Amino acid sequence: MNDSVPEGALPEAVTAAEPGPPAGAAPQPAYDPAAPAPLNVPRVPSGDVGVDQRLDRLADADDLATDGHVEVYEDVHRGLRDALTALDVRPGVPAPAGQPTAGPR
């Protein structure tokens, strides 16, 4: 038995195979449902630059595995908490001398 293939002829299994990507084309990555993927949740600007920067940081979690999300979420939470705390310590308009300050209504 002769196992050689005549020049220019391909075995049937090779000719019947599915065509591959065109020569020079980049290989397409296989779909992996467990791979990190962006949630594409739209974010509406709050009008506060610091808050908006913290909320934009949430997009950093899009490319991380689930166990990496905690660090991003904690950082964003800490920043938003600090922004809220800063609202309580901002000095308001001072009341005129001898006038009581306005309290909660």
DRENROKE-747587 format. One record per residue: residue in three letters; x, z, y of N, C-alpha, C, O, CB in turn. Coordinates in steps of 0.02 Angstrom, whole numbers, padded with zeros to 5 digits, always signed. Glycine has a CB too. Layout:
residues N
ALAXZYXZYXZYXZYXZY...
***
This chain:
residues 105
MET+00042+00000-00059+00000+00000+00000+00044+00000+00062+00094+00036+00065-00048+00060+00000ASN+00026-00039+00110+00063-00046+00171+00026-00010+00227-00031-00028+00243+00075-00120+00189ASP+00057+00042+00257+00025+00081+00310+00038+00053+00380+00015+00081+00429+00049+00153+00308SER+00074-00001+00384+00089-00028+00450+00028-00065+00477-00013-00092+00440+00150-00075+00447VAL+00024-00065+00543-00031-00098+00577-00001-00159+00611+00050-00154+00645-00068-00050+00629PRO-00033-00215+00603-00006-00274+00637-00005-00264+00712-00049-00230+00740-00047-00337+00619GLU+00045-00293+00745+00051-00286+00817-00012-00311+00852-00037-00364+00835+00113-00324+00843GLY-00038-00272+00900-00098-00291+00937-00161-00267+00904-00214-00270+00935-00100-00365+00945ALA-00159-00244+00842-00219-00221+00808-00220-00144+00809-00168-00112+00799-00224-00248+00736LEU-00278-00116+00820-00286-00043+00819-00331-00024+00761-00376-00061+00743-00314-00017+00887PRO-00318+00034+00733-00363+00057+00680-00434+00064+00707-00443+00077+00767-00338+00124+00651GLU-00484+00057+00665-00554+00060+00684-00571+00125+00720-00610+00124+00768-00598+00052+00623ALA-00543+00182+00699-00558+00246+00730-00537+00247+00803-00569+00280+00844-00524+00303+00692VAL-00484+00213+00820-00460+00212+00889-00504+00166+00931-00520+00183+00988-00386+00189+00893THR-00523+00110+00905-00564+00063+00945-00635+00088+00953-00667+00070+01002-00564-00006+00912ALA-00660+00129+00908-00728+00154+00912-00733+00218+00953-00788+00243+00964-00756+00165+00843ALA-00677+00245+00975-00677+00308+01012-00710+00299+01080-00712+00243+01107-00606+00335+01020GLU-00734+00353+01107-00764+00353+01174-00710+00333+01224-00652+00353+01218-00793+00424+01192PRO-00728+00293+01273-00678+00275+01323-00660+00337+01365-00703+00377+01382-00704+00218+01368GLY-00597+00344+01382-00574+00400+01422-00579+00383+01496-00606+00331+01514-00502+00418+01404PRO-00554+00427+01537-00556+00413+01609-00510+00354+01624-00462+00342+01587-00534+00475+01649PRO-00523+00319+01678-00480+00262+01695-00408+00285+01705-00395+00342+01723-00506+00227+01760ALA-00363+00240+01694-00292+00257+01701-00279+00281+01772-00300+00249+01821-00247+00196+01684GLY-00244+00336+01779-00227+00364+01845-00280+00409+01874-00268+00439+01926-00214+00308+01892ALA-00338+00414+01842-00391+00457+01868-00375+00530+01853-00347+00545+01801-00460+00438+01839ALA-00394+00574+01899-00383+00645+01888-00430+00670+01833-00488+00650+01832-00393+00686+01953PRO-00406+00712+01789-00450+00737+01736-00504+00782+01766-00491+00821+01812-00410+00776+01682GLN-00564+00776+01740-00620+00817+01764-00618+00884+01728-00614+00887+01667-00688+00781+01752PRO-00622+00939+01766-00622+01005+01734-00686+01014+01694-00740+00991+01715-00614+01061+01786ALA-00680+01047+01639-00739+01061+01598-00781+01114+01632-00754+01160+01664-00718+01084+01527TYR-00846+01109+01626-00891+01159+01656-00885+01224+01618-00891+01226+01557-00965+01133+01656ASP-00873+01277+01654-00868+01344+01624-00917+01389+01660-00903+01410+01716-00794+01371+01628PRO-00974+01405+01628-01024+01447+01663-00998+01517+01679-01028+01551+01721-01086+01452+01621ALA-00945+01539+01647-00918+01606+01661-00866+01605+01716-00842+01658+01737-00888+01635+01597ALA-00849+01546+01741-00798+01541+01793-00827+01564+01860-00887+01558+01872-00771+01469+01799PRO-00784+01591+01904-00808+01610+01970-00838+01550+02007-00812+01495+02003-00752+01642+02011ALA-00892+01562+02042-00924+01509+02080-00957+01539+02142-00983+01594+02139-00977+01471+02036PRO-00956+01503+02197-00987+01529+02258-01063+01535+02249-01094+01494+02215-00972+01484+02318LEU-01092+01586+02280-01164+01596+02276-01201+01551+02326-01261+01539+02319-01181+01669+02289ASN-01165+01528+02377-01194+01485+02428-01254+01517+02463-01303+01484+02477-01215+01419+02398VAL-01249+01582+02476-01300+01617+02513-01286+01607+02587-01232+01626+02611-01302+01694+02493PRO-01333+01579+02624-01320+01567+02695-01315+01634+02732-01353+01681+02719-01375+01523+02725ARG-01269+01637+02779-01261+01697+02821-01277+01678+02892-01249+01631+02920-01189+01727+02815VAL-01323+01716+02922-01343+01704+02991-01299+01748+03035-01293+01808+03023-01419+01720+03003PRO-01267+01720+03086-01224+01760+03130-01263+01817+03162-01321+01809+03182-01192+01716+03184SER-01231+01875+03166-01264+01934+03194-01256+01937+03270-01295+01971+03304-01235+01998+03164GLY-01207+01901+03296-01194+01904+03367-01137+01952+03384-01113+01951+03440-01256+01925+03404ASP-01116+01992+03337-01060+02038+03345-01001+02008+03307-01004+02000+03246-01077+02110+03320VAL-00947+01993+03343-00890+01959+03312-00861+01999+03254-00846+01971+03202-00836+01946+03364GLY-00853+02065+03263-00825+02107+03210-00868+02108+03148-00842+02104+03092-00815+02177+03235VAL-00934+02113+03157-00980+02114+03100-00979+02046+03065-00977+02042+03004-01052+02132+03122ASP-00980+01993+03104-00979+01926+03075-00915+01913+03035-00918+01881+02982-00986+01872+03130GLN-00859+01938+03059-00796+01930+03022-00800+01967+02955-00776+01942+02904-00736+01955+03063ARG-00829+02027+02956-00835+02064+02893-00881+02028+02845-00866+02024+02785-00862+02135+02907LEU-00937+02003+02869-00984+01967+02825-00952+01903+02798-00965+01884+02741-01049+01951+02862ASP-00912+01870+02839-00877+01809+02815-00828+01826+02760-00814+01785+02717-00841+01775+02873ARG-00802+01887+02761-00755+01909+02709-00787+01910+02640-00753+01905+02589-00727+01979+02725LEU-00853+01915+02637-00888+01914+02573-00873+01849+02535-00875+01848+02473-00964+01923+02583ALA-00859+01796+02570-00844+01732+02538-00780+01736+02497-00769+01694+02453-00839+01676+02590ASP-00737+01785+02512-00675+01793+02473-00690+01809+02400-00649+01795+02356-00631+01848+02503ALA-00748+01838+02386-00766+01855+02318-00787+01794+02277-00789+01797+02216-00823+01906+02318ASP-00801+01738+02311-00824+01678+02275-00775+01652+02224-00795+01625+02173-00839+01624+02325ASP-00711+01661+02237-00660+01634+02192-00630+01686+02145-00582+01672+02110-00605+01602+02232LEU-00659+01745+02145-00633+01799+02104-00677+01811+02043-00737+01798+02045-00626+01864+02144ALA-00647+01835+01990-00686+01858+01933-00726+01920+01955-00709+01951+02005-00640+01873+01870THR-00776+01936+01918-00821+01991+01936-00783+02056+01949-00801+02093+01995-00872+02002+01883ASP-00732+02071+01910-00697+02134+01920-00657+02135+01986-00635+02189+02007-00649+02147+01862GLY-00648+02079+02018-00615+02077+02082-00663+02084+02141-00640+02092+02198-00578+02012+02089HIS-00728+02082+02129-00777+02087+02182-00778+02156+02214-00789+02162+02274-00847+02070+02156VAL-00765+02208+02175-00771+02276+02200-00726+02287+02261-00748+02316+02311-00753+02326+02145GLU-00665+02265+02257-00618+02274+02313-00645+02241+02377-00641+02271+02431-00548+02246+02295VAL-00671+02180+02370-00697+02144+02429-00758+02181+02456-00763+02192+02516-00715+02071+02411TYR-00805+02200+02412-00866+02234+02434-00850+02300+02468-00881+02317+02519-00913+02245+02375GLU-00803+02337+02440-00786+02402+02470-00753+02392+02539-00766+02431+02585-00738+02440+02424ASP-00712+02341+02545-00680+02327+02610-00733+02308+02662-00731+02333+02718-00628+02270+02603VAL-00780+02265+02643-00833+02245+02689-00876+02305+02707-00893+02315+02766-00877+02189+02658HIS-00894+02345+02658-00936+02404+02670-00901+02452+02719-00931+02478+02765-00952+02441+02604ARG-00837+02463+02707-00798+02508+02751-00798+02481+02823-00807+02519+02870-00725+02515+02724GLY-00787+02416+02831-00786+02386+02898-00853+02390+02933-00857+02404+02992-00765+02314+02893LEU-00908+02377+02895-00974+02382+02926-00991+02454+02943-01022+02468+02995-01027+02353+02878ARG-00972+02501+02901-00984+02572+02915-00945+02592+02978-00972+02629+03020-00962+02616+02855ASP-00883+02570+02984-00844+02585+03044-00876+02556+03107-00876+02587+03159-00771+02558+03036ALA-00904+02495+03101-00937+02464+03159-00998+02504+03180-01011+02513+03239-00957+02392+03142LEU-01036+02529+03131-01094+02571+03147-01073+02637+03177-01105+02662+03225-01136+02583+03085THR-01021+02667+03151-00996+02730+03177-00972+02721+03249-00982+02766+03291-00938+02758+03134ALA-00942+02665+03264-00917+02651+03332-00975+02648+03382-00965+02663+03441-00878+02586+03333LEU-01033+02629+03359-01091+02627+03405-01109+02697+03429-01132+02705+03486-01151+02596+03370ASP-01097+02748+03388-01114+02816+03406-01063+02847+03454-01080+02894+03490-01118+02859+03345VAL-01003+02821+03457-00952+02852+03498-00939+02813+03563-00898+02834+03604-00888+02858+03459ARG-00972+02756+03571-00963+02719+03633-00992+02759+03691-01047+02785+03686-00996+02649+03628PRO-00955+02763+03744-00982+02799+03802-01038+02759+03834-01033+02698+03842-00927+02814+03853GLY-01090+02792+03851-01146+02760+03884-01135+02762+03959-01082+02784+03983-01213+02792+03865VAL-01184+02740+03995-01181+02744+04068-01189+02817+04088-01238+02849+04068-01237+02699+04102PRO-01141+02844+04125-01147+02915+04143-01206+02926+04189-01222+02886+04233-01083+02939+04177ALA-01239+02983+04177-01297+03002+04219-01271+03026+04287-01216+03054+04290-01342+03057+04185PRO-01309+03016+04339-01288+03042+04404-01280+03118+04401-01314+03152+04362-01339+03022+04459ALA-01236+03143+04441-01223+03216+04441-01288+03254+04453-01326+03237+04498-01171+03235+04496GLY-01299+03305+04413-01358+03347+04421-01419+03320+04386-01471+03354+04385-01374+03355+04493GLN-01417+03261+04358-01474+03232+04323-01464+03242+04248-01409+03232+04223-01482+03157+04340PRO-01517+03261+04213-01511+03267+04139-01504+03198+04108-01530+03148+04133-01572+03304+04109THR-01469+03197+04053-01461+03134+04017-01525+03120+03977-01559+03166+03956-01400+03135+03971ALA-01539+03057+03968-01599+03038+03929-01587+03053+03856-01536+03034+03828-01616+02963+03940GLY-01633+03087+03825-01628+03103+03755-01671+03055+03715-01699+03008+03742-01649+03175+03741PRO-01675+03067+03650-01717+03023+03608-01789+03030+03626-01812+03084+03645-01707+03040+03534ARG-01825+02977+03621-01897+02977+03638-01938+02978+03577-02000+02979+03581-01916+02917+03680
***
